[in-house]
Amino acid sequence: MSFPSSPRRASDFRMSAKFPRSVCHAGQGAAPDPDRILDLDLTAKDRHDFLSAMMELGPKCGPLVLQFPYFNKKAFPSAKPFLERLDRFLSALPPDFRYAVEIRNKWWIKADFLEVLRRHSAAMVLVDQAWMPHADELPSRLDPVTTDFSYIRLLGDRKEIEAITKTWEKEVIDRSERLDRWARVIRDLREQVPETFAFANNHYAGHGPATVRRLRALLDQAGENDAT
């Protein structure tokens, strides 16, 4: 779902995709491989193949996401070596696409991370996940807008919801309070960027499409939703 500054038609639908696991995780098991993550040489083929496939979407291609797992100190002792590698990787990407970056280390959401993203006109992915801060909980000194669009992912808590259900046919957790907060965030973002992309996982409340409709309704109530 996107929230543009002007109405869109169904023919304007765009698809967003995530970079391959081999680029952002690179491990064979659960643990990521820090020696391979974002390595320009080792990821060259997968990066090229992915971007070539996305090129086929033409104007229907939305932002492409670099989604990283949580990194412990064995993977990266601090944010600095990761950010240096991210900076190099983003520098090597073609400007034909728009990019977004999602990290799972909440203490890395600082000015140096945002500066890397701004330097390459990449968006910071705002996530609603168990251990990550809600967008409205970010320090006021940090402006999460790093380019001309915003990107939101409503992910939830996998363990919490799978203890209730593993069939994704209806919402089983009431996320009304959090969705109210996201609606306010989106309204605030629209004062800074012309478009915000928002995606809901089934693990957020039990049924991603229902969550999207609920968020859309909240924005409709405020007269803010121009999406088709």
N, C-alpha and C positions, 0 to 999 in steps of 0.2 A: 504494500500500500504506500502510495506517495501522496504528499500534500503540497502541490505546487501553488504558485501565486496566481495562476490563471487556470480555468477549467481545461480538463483533458478529455479526449475521446478514448473509447476502447481501443482504437487502432494505435494509440500512443503508448500502449502497454510496453513496459521494458522489463527485462529479466536481469536480476543481479546474481552473481555467482562468486563462490569462494575459490581462492587459489588452491592447487592440489596440496594434499597432506605432505607430499614429498618436499614441498617448498617451506612450509610453515612449521612442520613437526619433524619429519625426516626419520623418526625412529621406527624400528621394526615392531616394537611392542608398545606398551603404554608410555614408556619414558621417551621424551624427545631426544634427538641426537644433536647436541649443540655444535658439533663439528660440521654438520651439513646444512643446518637451518640458514636459509637466505644466502648460502654460498653461491656467488655468481657463476662459477664454473660448474659446480656439481649439480646445480638446479637448472642449468641453461636449457636443456632439452625439454624438460617438463614445463618450464616457464614459457618457452617458445610455443610448444604444442597447445598449451592452455590459451595463450593470447591469440593464437591463430584461430582456434575454435571460437573464441568470443568475437573475433572480428567478423565472423560469418553472421552474427546477429545484426550487424549494421546499426541503424539508429535505435533498435530495440534493446541494445546492450545498456544495462544500468551500471552502477558502480561495482567494481571488483574488489573483493574483501580479502585481506590478509588476516586470517584468524589464527592467533597463536594460543597455545595451551598455557597453563600456569607453569612458570619456570622456577624451580628451586635453585638454591645456590650452587648445586652441582652442575646445573645447566649453565647458568649465568650468575656469577658471584654478586653482580649488581646490575642496575639498568644500563650503565655506561657502555659495556661491550655490546650489549644487544642493540642499543640505539645507534652505535657506530655502524653496525652491520645493516640495520634497517635503513639508515641514511644512504649507504652505498647502494643498497638494493633498489630503493625508490628512485635514486638518481639514474639507474640503468633502465627503468621502465619507460616504454614509449608514451608520449603525451596524448596518444589517440583515445585513451580511456580515462575514466575517473576512478580513483582508488580510495579505499577506506581501510583503517587498521584497527583491529580489536586485540587488546591485551587482557590477560587475566590476573596480572599482578597489580593490585590496587595501589600499592605504594609507589608504583612507577608513573602514576598519573600526575605528573609535575610539569613545570614550565619547559624543561629540556625536551620531554617527549612531545609536547604540543608544538614546540618550535621546529622539531624535525618534520612534523606533519605539515605545518604551515609552509615550510621551505619547499615542499613538493606538492602543495595544494591537495593533500590527502585529508580525508575526514577522520576524526576519531569516532569509533563506534561506541555509542552509548548503550550499555547493556543493563538489563534487569536480570540479575543472577544472584544466587544466594550470598556469595561472599564479595560481590562487587558493590560499590556505592551507587545508589540511584543518582540519576543526573542532577536532581535538585539537592543532593547531599555533597556535591563537589564544592571545594572551597571557593568562596566568592571571588578570590583573586585569580582564579583560573577560568579563562573563557574557553569553553569546549568547542567553539566554532573555529575551525582551522582552514576552511575553504568555503566554496559557494554553495554547499549543500550539507545536510546533516543526515546521519544514519543511525537508526535505533534498532536494537534486537531485544525482544522480550523472550528470555530464555527460561527463567524460573529455576526450580530446584528439582533435578531429576530424581534424587532419592526420595524426596518428600512425595512427589506425585506418583511414582511407581509403587509406593507403599499403598496407594489407594486404587490405582488402575494401571493397566497396560494396554487398554483398548482406547483409541483416541477418537471417540465419537461424540463426546459432549464435555462441557466444562465441569470439573469436579471440585475445583478450588475457587473461592470467591476472591478475585483480584481487583474488585471495584475500587478500593482505596488507592491502590497503586496505579490503576489506569486513570483515575482522576488526576493524579500527580503527573502522569505522562501527558495527558491532554494539556495541562498547564505548561509543561515543558515545551511541547510542540508549538503552542501559541506564542511562547516567548521566543522560540527559535525562528519563527516566521518573521520576526522583526529584524532578523539579521541575515537570513538566507532565503532565497526564492523557493527552495524545495527541501522537504524532509522525507526520507524513506524510512518506513517502519515495518518490521517483520515480527511475527509472533510464532513461536515454537509450540508444538502440541504439549510439551512439558511445562509450559507456562501455567496453563489453567486446565488443560485436558483436551482442548480442541482449538487449534490455531485459527481457523476461519471464524469461529465464534468470537474469539478474542479480538480479531481485526474488526469485526462488525461492531463489537461493543465500543472499541476505541473510536471508530468512525462516528458512531451515534453521539458520543460525548462531544466530539468536535462539531457535529451537525448542530447540537443544542446551542453551542456557542457561536454558530454561524461562521465557523472557521474552515470547514471542509469543502474544498473545491474539487476533490478527486472524483473521477468517474468510476 
